[in-house]
Amino acid sequence: MDTGSLPDLGSGKIADEKILILDFGAQYAQLIARRVREQHVYCEIVRHNITAERVRELAPRGLILSGGPASVYAPGSPQCDEKIFSLGIPVLGICYGMQLACKALGGNVASAPAREYGRAHVRLLAAEGLFAGLPGETEVWMSHGDQVTGVSTDFVSIARTDTCPIAAVKHKSLPIYGLQFHPEVTHTPLGAKMLGNFVHQACGCRGAWQLGDFASEVVERVRKQVGDRRVICGLSGGVDSAVTAALLSQAIGSQLSCILVDNGLLRKSEAEAVIEEFSNHFHTDLHVVKAEEMFLTALRGVTEPQAKRKIIGKAFIDCFTAEAEKIKGAHFLAQGTLYPDVIESGAAADGPAATIKLHHNVGGLPENLGFELIEPLRDLFKDEVRRLGLQLGLPEEIVWRHPFPGPGLAVRCLGEVTKQRLDCLREADAIVVNEIKAAAMYRATSQAFAVLLPVQSVGVMGDDRTYEDVIAVRAVHTEDFMTADWSHLPYDLLARVSTRIINEVKGVNRVVYDISSKPPATIEWE
C-alpha cells in the first residue's frame, strides 16, 4: 500500500503561524499540542533532536520543549540541538525542557531535596510575560525529581514554591522561558492562560487557525490528488470514519464509495444509523456487506480474547477486500487516521522516532490491497474531529458517539460469542446508553456500556427460582484514555438501569457496576 497521503498543513495559509513541540518522551506532549491548538494556533510534535537547520526550514513562530521522564545528566538521556537557542525563536521549556534549556545556557540541575508530585502553590514574582494577567499566587501541577538549582546571570527567576525556589525562569535578553510545572494539565487551572501568553505575546501569533479553513484546504488537496479517480472509504459507525467520509463526500461527491461491513457485532441500530446518514443525507455510493453469519461461524466455540480479535480482523479483511474488488476504477483508500496515530506509529516526517503502534490504519488492512492511501484527518486530534464533523453537517448522534472497540461487542461478550448472547448484550447496552442520555450525562461520561459476563447467578423472579446471566455496567470519564476514572453515576440512575435490564432483557437476573479505574484495570474487559 502506498502511504503517500496528503501533505501536512505546513504549506497552507492556516499554518503560517506554527508552533513546534520537541518531544522528550513526555506523557503530556499530545496534551500540550491540544492546548496550543485551543489558542487557534497550529502546532506539530517533532523529535527532540531535530536540528536547528531543520527548525529554521520549518520556520515556526515558537518552540516548546516538553517534559520527560529522564534526568538531564543521565547517560543516554534525550538532548536537543543547543543551536536552537540562538535562532531567535521564542522557546518555552516545560519541566525537563526547562532543565535542559537552563543547563544548556549555563545553569545547574540537581536532584531536589524534596521531590514534588501533585498539586503545589506557586508564587509569581513577575506580573508580565508568561504571567501577564494572572494573580500573584496560583495552583499548579508538579511532577519532578530534579530541579534547576542555579541559573546563569542571563536568567531571572520569575516564580517559586516553598520547595522549589526556581519554579519558572526568563532569559534577560533572549525570548527563552521555563516552567518547572505543567501548564498543559487541567490540574494547573490557569495553565491555558500561561500558554496563551507564550503563544500570543512571546511568539506574536494572531490565532488564525480555524477548522473551517482546515476543511477547505483539505477539500482542495483531495480534489487535486484524486482527479477523476475513485476513492474507497471503510465505515465502522465510529466518528473518525464518518467524518472522513463526510469530508470526502464534500470534496469529490459521487467519486466516493463507502463500505460498511455489518458483522453482527455492532451496537443496536448502529448499522441502520450509518446507512441512513450516508445513503439519504450524503447520498454516498454505500456498499453494505451482510456478514453476520460469516463472523459468528468463525467465532464459534472461541473464548480467548486475543483469538477473537485475530479471527475478527481476518474476517474483516476478507469481507472488505472482496467488496473492494467489485468497485470499478477504485484507486485510493481513505482512512480515519488521526494525529495521535501518526505520532505513535512513527509516521510523521519530523515526528518522534519511536514506534508505539505497529499500524494505525482502520481494521489493520494489509499492504497488498494495492490502493494509494488518503488520510484527510491525520493532522487532527479527536476533539477537533468531532467539531469538524458538526461543521460538515453530521448529526450529534454520530459525532458524539462513545468510542467502540474494533472487534465490536465480541470483546464485551465474555466467553463464547453467539447470536443469542450478542442480542442479549445489545439490548442491555442500549438501555445503559439510553438511560445515561435521558439523565443528560452522556457527554459527561467518556465511555458507557454493558458487558455480558460468562457466569450465571441465582435469582428469584415471582415465585420462580432462576439461574441466569450477569450484566456488568461500565462508565468512565477520561481526557486521553491513557488513564480513566470510573464515573460516579447517581444511585437513582443506576437503579433505573438495573431495573430496566432485569425486567426487559430476557435471561438476565443480576446487574453489577464496575468501579475500577485505569490503571490498574483497563476500560474494556477483554
N, C-alpha and C positions, 0 to 999 in steps of 0.2 A: 504494500500500500504506500502510495506517495504521500508523505506528510507535509507537502508544501502548501500549508494552509495560508490563510490571509496574512498579509504583512501586519506588523504591530502598529499601534497607534502613533508611533513616534513621527510618522510622516504627515499626520493630519493636522489641521489647524487647531483642533481642540486640545492637542498635546503640545502646543508651543510652550506652555508652562508645565514643565515636568520636574518631579522630584524623584531622585534615585535613593532607594533604601539598600544599604550594604548589609547583607545578612551574615552575621557571625554565629549562626546556629540558634538564634533566639526562638523561644517558644511563642513570642508575640509578634514576630516580624510581619505576618499577614495582617495582624490587627493594626499595626502602625500604618500599613498601606490603606486599610479601610478608613482609618481616622483622617488620613490626609485627603482621601477622595471625598470625604464628607465636607471638606473645605472647598469642594469643586475644583480641585487641582489633581491632574492625572499623575500617577506615580507607578514605578515599577520596582520590583525587588531584584537585585543583582548580586553577583558573587562578591564576597568580602574582599577578594584580592584583585578585583577589576583594576586595570591600570589607569593611571592618571591620564594617559593619552586617550584611552577609550572613553573615559569620562568626558574629556574635552570634546570628543567627536559627538557624543550624545547630547551635549550642551544643556544639562539640567539647570534649573534655577537654584536648586539646593540639594544637599546630600544629608541623609540621616544614617548614622551608624547605629545598628541595632544592638540590643543586649546579646548575651551569650552565656553558656554555662561554664566556660573555661576561665582560668586566671591568665592575665596578660603576660605573666612571666613563665607560665608552664611550658615545658618543651612541646613543640608542635601546636601550640595554641594559634588560632587564626589571627593573622595580622593583615594590615592593609598597606597599600602603596602610599607611603608617607608624603609623596609628592602631591597628593590630592589637597593637602592643607595649604599649598602655595598656589592653587589655581585661582584664588579669589572668589570661589563659590562658597556661599554660606554652608556651614556644617553644624549639625546638631548630633552630639553623641549621647546615647541613652545607656545608662548603666555600664556594661562592658565597653560600649562605644565611647563613653565619656572617659573611662580609664585609659583606653587606647590612645585617644586624642591627647590627653594630658601627658601621658608617658612619652608620646612622640615629640611633644613640644616642651620637654624639659621638666616635667613633673614626676612625682613619685607615687607608686601604688603599692599597697601592702595589705596583708590580712587584717581585717578590722578587729579591734579588741572585743567588740560586741557586734555579732552579725545581726543584720536586720532583715526579717522576712515578715511581710504583712503590713498592716496599716501603721503609718507614722505621721506625726505632725511636724511640718516644716515651716520655719520662719523665713520669710522672703526679705532679703536685705536690699533689694532694688525694685522699685515700682515702675520699671521700664523694660523695654526689650521683650524677652520671653514672658515677663511677669506683668506687663502693662495691663492695667485694668483689674488686677487681682488684689484680694485683701492681703494684709501683712502676714497672715498665718493661714495655712490650708492643710487639708488631709491628703496624703499621697500613699502610693503603694511601693514598698521597698522589697527588693529580692536580691541581696548581695552578701557575699562573704568578704570580698576585697573592697577597698575604697581608696579614693585619692587622699593621700596623707600630706601631700605638699605640692604646690604648683610653682611654676617659674614666675618671675616678676612680670611676665607678659599677661598673666591671668589674674582675675579677681574673683573671689568667692561671692556668689550672689544669693545663696540660701544655705541654711544649716538645720540640723536636728540636734537633739540632746546627745546623740552618739555618733553623729556624722557632721563634723564641722564644715566640710566642703561638700554640700549636697547638690550644689549647682555652681557652674563657673561661666565666665565670659572672658574672651580674649580682649585685651585692651585696644588692639589696632586691627585685628582680623575678625571677620564675621564668623567666629567659631564659638559654639556654646556647648555646654554639657549638663546633663541631668543625671544624678545618681539614681533617681527613682523612675518609675514607669508612667509617663503621662498618657499612654495609649489605653490603659485598662480602665474599666468603669470604677474601680476602687480609688482612682485619683479623680475626684469629681470635676475638678477644673482643668484636667489634663488636655481636653479638647481645646480649651482657650489658649493654653500654652503652645500647643502645636499650631493652632491658628495664627498666633503671634509670630511664630517662626516662619510659617509658610507665606503669610501676607506681608508682614513688616520686614523681617530679615531678608526673605527671598524676593520680595516685591511681586508676588503672584496676585493677579486680579481675581482669580477664581472663575475662569470662563468655561471649565469643563462641564458639560451637561450631557445627560444620557440621550436626550433628543438629538443632539449633534452627533453623538456616537452612532446612533441608529442610522442617521442619514449618510454618514461616511461609509459604514459597513454595507449599506444597501448599494451604494455606488460601486464599491470594490467588488461585491459579489457579482453585480451585473457585468463588470469588465472581465472578471475572471471566468465566469460561466459562458458568456456569449450566448449562443443559441443552443447550447447543450443541456442535458437533463441532469437533475440532482435528485438523489435518493436520501430520505431522512427517516431514521427509525424513531417511532413514537412509543413511549413507555407509559404515558399517563403522568409522568413527573413534570415539574416546571421547566427543567433545563431543556428537555427535548421539545416541549410545547413552545417555548419562547424561540428556540432555534427555528422550528418550523414556521412560526408566525413571522419571524424576521425574513426568512427566505421567501415566504409567500408574498410579502410586500415587495421583495426585490425582483423576483423572477416569475411570479404568478403561476401560470399553467405549466411551466417547465419543472415544477417541483412535484415529486411523487413521494408519498409517505407510506411507510409500512408499520402496521401495528400487529404484533404477534400476540393474539389473545390465547394465552397459555393455560387459562383456568386458574391462575394463581394471583389474579388481580383482586383489588378490593371490590366491594359491592357497587355495582353500577359504574365502575371506572371505565371499562371499555366503551360502554354506551355514551358516557360523557365526552370521551375523546372523539368518537365517531360523529357525534352531534356537532361538536365545535369545528372540526376540520372538514366535515362534509358540507354542512349547511352555512357556517359563518365564513370560513376562509375559502370554501369551495375548492378544496385540495383534491388532487388525484390520490385518494386514500385506498390502500390495499390492506384488507383485514385478513389475517391468516388465522383461521379457526383451528387451534392446535391443542385444545384441552385434552383430548383422548391420547394424543401422542405423548404429551408430557406426563400425564398420570400413569400411562403404561410404563414409561421409562422409570418412574419413581416407585413403582410397586414394590413393596417389601423393604424399601431403603429407609433407614432411620438415622444414619450417621450424618451430621450436618455438612461436613465438607464433601461427602459423597453426593449429597443432594445438590450442592452448588455446582459441582462438576457436571453432573447429569443435566441440570437445567441450562448451564452455559453451552454445552454441546448441542442440546436440542434447539436452543435459541439460534445458534449459528446456522444449523441445518435449515431451519424454517426461513430465516432471513435470507440466506444465500439462494435458496430455491425460488423465493418470491422475487428477489432482485434480478435473477436471470430472466424473468418474464417481462421486465420493463425495458423496452427497446430504447437504445440511444443513451442509456444511463452512463455518465462519465464521472460524476462526483458523488461522494458520500459525505453527508453533513452530520456532525455530531455535536452534542451539547457540552463539550469540554469547557470547564471554567478555569479561571486564572489559578486557583489553588492546585488544580490538577496539573496544569502546565509546570508550575513551580516544583511540585513534589515528584514529577516524573523526570525532572532534569531536562525538559524540552525547550525551555526558554533560552534564547541565544546568549544572553548575558546573565541568565539566572543562576541560582545556586546549583553547584555541580553535583551534589549528592542526589541520587535517585532513590526516592522513598517508595513510589508506586511503580510497579513494573509496566503497567499500561493504564491509560486513563480514558480509553475510548469506551463508549456506551456498549455494554454487552461483551466487551473483550473480543471484538471482531478480529479475525485473523488477517495477516498482512497480504495474503494471496487473493483477496477478493478482486483486486485489480482496479480499484477506484482511486481517484485523486481526492484527498481529504479537504473538507471545508469545516472550519471551527469558528463560526462567527462570534461566539461568546467567550473566546479564550482569553480576553483581556478583562473580564468582569468577575466580581465576587457575587455570591448567591443573593445578597440583599439587593445588589444592583440589577441582577437578572430579574428579580421579582418586580422591581419598579419599572424596568423596561417592558416586561410583559403587560403591565397595566397600560402603559403608553401605547402599546401595539393593539390594544383592544381585547386582550384575553380576559375572561371573567375571573373574578376574585376566587371562585371555587377552584380553579386550576392554579392560579398564580400563588395562592397561599396554602395550597395543599401540603400537608406534612410530608417530609422525606419518606421514601418507601424503598426497602432493600431490593437489589437487583433480582434475587431469587424469589421475590414476592412472598406470598403467605406461606410458602413451603418452609421458611425458617421461623415462622411464628406458629406453625403446626408441628409441635414437638412430637417425635415418634413418626409413625408411618403416615404418609400423605395420601389420603383418599378423597374422593369427591364428597362423600358424606361428612367427613371431618372438616374439609375446607368450607362446605356450605354452613356448617355449624359455626365455624370461626368467623366467616364473612358476616353472618347475622349479628354475632356478638360484637364484632369490631365496629359495625355500622352503628350499633346502639351507643357504644362508647363515644364515638366521634359526634354523633347527633346530639347527645346529651351535653357534651362539653361545648358544642356550638350554641345550644339553647341557653346555656349558662353564660354565654359571652366570654368564654375562657379559651377558645380555640387558639387565638393569636397569642395568648399568654403562655401557652404550652408550645414547646418546640416539636414534640412528637407525643402522640397519644394513640394507643392501640390495644388490642386484645391478643392474648396468647392462649392457645389451646394446649393444655398440659397432657402428658402421656400417662396420667394417673386418674383413678376414679375414687370417689369418696361416698360414704354412706349419707343418705339424706332421708327426709320424711316429707312426702307431698300428699296432703289429705290424710287418708288412712293407710297409704301405701308406703312401704319402705323402698327406697331407691338406692341404686349404686351406679352413679353417673359421673360425667366429666366435670373437670375443674377448669374455669377460665381465670387467667391472671390478667389484671389490667395494669398497663404500664403508661405513665405520663411523666415527662421530664421537661425541664427548661435548661437551655444552654445557649451560649453565643457562638461557639465554634465546633461543637460536637466532639471535641477532644476530651472535654470533661463535661459532666452533666449532673444536675441535682434532681431528685425526684420532686414532682410538683405537689404542693400541699393543697390538694383539691378539697373543697368544703365537704364536710361529712354528709350533708343532705344530698349533694351531687353524687357522691359515691353510693349513697343508699339508693338513689333512683337508678343508677347504672346497674347495681346488683339486682335490684328487684325486677327490672325490665329483662335483663338477661335470663334470670332463672325462670321468669314467667313466660317469656316469648321464644326462647331458644330451646328447642327440644333436645333433651339429652344432657342438659347442664343443671346441676343442683348446688354448685358452690362457686362463689366468686371471691378472689383474693386480690389485694392491692400490693404492688411491688414498691417497696420504699428503699431500694438500693440506689446508691449514687455511683457514677462512673468517674474515676475508679473507686472501688475495686471491681464492681460489676461492669458489664457493657450495657449499652442501651437495648440492643436486641438480645434475645435469649439464646439464639444459635448463631 
